[in-house]
Amino acid sequence: DVQASRRNYGIFGQGVFTIVTNRLHLNAGVRYDKYGHFDPSVSPRAALIYNPCEQSTVKLIYGTAFRDPNFLELSDPRFQDIKPEKIASYEIVYEQGINQYLRSSVSGYYNRMDDLIDFRNGIFTNFDAETFGTELALNGKWQNGIETRVSYTLQHTENRDNDNGLVDSPTHMIKFNASTPLLKDKIFAGL
């Protein structure tokens, strides 16, 4: 039984900027967070978005994020040296409209994760990891308001501390999503 409290606060700013031509845009933002006694975290994010023609888009995306340990992870005095998790992600995306209803995309990404929190051998500990992957997707937006998405991801994730693959980190993923409006533009049901 642990009784504890901490004060958290954050601020976020974002802007969208047209560069030289209306086909090239920069979407950039930064977030500042302070959680309890941990050092403040600054998380920049940016996307360079280029539309070479009407239904084509190329995106270069960079972002960072963090997660401080929660109360459970800090509940035992043995775990007090746990560090916040951090991630830096890099992605390139090509999207292509097929017709008025369908849009396809292909992306490649790299995620570098530092100080991931893991429960191992009865204690919480930190480790470093990285993921390389690619994803193919097909999105549908239909006249009746139903939206669908199917995707396939091939990725490799490994522990950077020992060069081993991570348990419970899939190499192949297939996803399907669907949503339908229950009340036009207000309430949706999804699967």
C-alpha positions, 0 to 999 in steps of 0.5 A: 500500500503506497500513498504518494502524490506528484505534480505534473504539468506540460505545454504544447505548441504547434504550427503548420507552415507553407514553404516556397510553394503550396505543395510543400508544408512543414508541420512542427511542434514542441512539448515541454513536460515536468513530471514530479521530481524527474528532469523536465522533458522537451519533445520536438516533432516535425513533418515535412509534407510534399504533394507532388501531384493532386493525389500523391503525398510524401512525408518525412516525419521525426518525433520524440516522446517520453514516459516517466515511471508510474506509481507502481514502478516506483512503489518499492524503494529498490526501484528508485533508480528507474529512468524515464523511457524515451523514444526518437522515431524517424519515418518516410511515408508515400501515400497515393490516392487510387480513386475517390474512395481508396488511398494506399500507403507504404512507409519505412520507419526506425524507432530508437527507444532508450531506458524502456521499463521492464519487469524482469526477475522480480524487479523493474529495470531499464533497457534500450531497444530499436525497431526497423520496419515497413508497412503497407496499407489500404484505406477506404472512405465510402459514401455511406460514411464507413471507413476501413483500413487494412495493413501489413507490417514487417518489423524487427525489434531488438534489445540494443543492450544484448543484440537479442530480439525482443520477446512479445515483439511481432515480426509480422502484423496484419491489422484491420479497422472499420468504423461506421457513423451512428449519428452523422459526424458525431458518434461512431462505432468501430472494430 
